[in-house]
Amino acid sequence: MKLILTQEVDGLGAAGDVVEVKDGYGRNYLVPRGVAVRWTRGGQKQVDQIKSARSSRAVRDTDHAKQVKSALEQGTVDVKVRAGEGGRLFGAVTVTDIAEAISGVTGEKIDKRTIVVTNPIKSLGAHQVAVRLHDDVDASVSLNVIPS
C-alpha cells in the first residue's frame, strides 16, 4: 500500500514522504489515526507542498534550534512530581511533565513527541532525556526530579 505521511512517524519517515507499507499497517493503524493518507496522483501535489514548507522552515529554524539546545544543555530542568516515602513516585514522570518544565525554563514551546525517554522515570534525582529540536539538532537535557 502506498501512503503519504502527514506527520512524522518514527522508523518510517517524515511528513510529506511517500512510503510503501503493508496493507494492514496502513489500513488499520496509519490512516485511521490521521498520520497518513492514501497516495493518489493528485496527492503528489500535496507532497510537494509539504516538502517545500518543511524545507523553508528547516532553513529558518536551524539556528534557533541551536540556540535552544545551548540553553537546555547549560543547566538542569527541575520537574516537580508527587512522591511518597523513600522518594518513590506515584506513577512515572511523563513526557508532558517534562515538556512543561522545559517550556518554563526556556520560554519555548516544546512538543512532547520530540522528547525521548529511554527508561521510565520512577524515582527522584537526576535523569537524562533527549530532545529532538530539529532534524539535525538533538539536545541532551539534565532533569532533576524533585517532590512537590
Protein Blocks (a to p, Z undefined) as FASTA:
>chain_A
ZZddfbdcehibcehiacdddfklmmmmmmmnopaccddfklmmmmmmmmmmmmmmmmmm
mmmmmmmmmmmmmmccdddddddehhiaehjadfklmmmmmmmmnopacdfklpccfbac
fbecjddddddfbfklccddddddddZZ
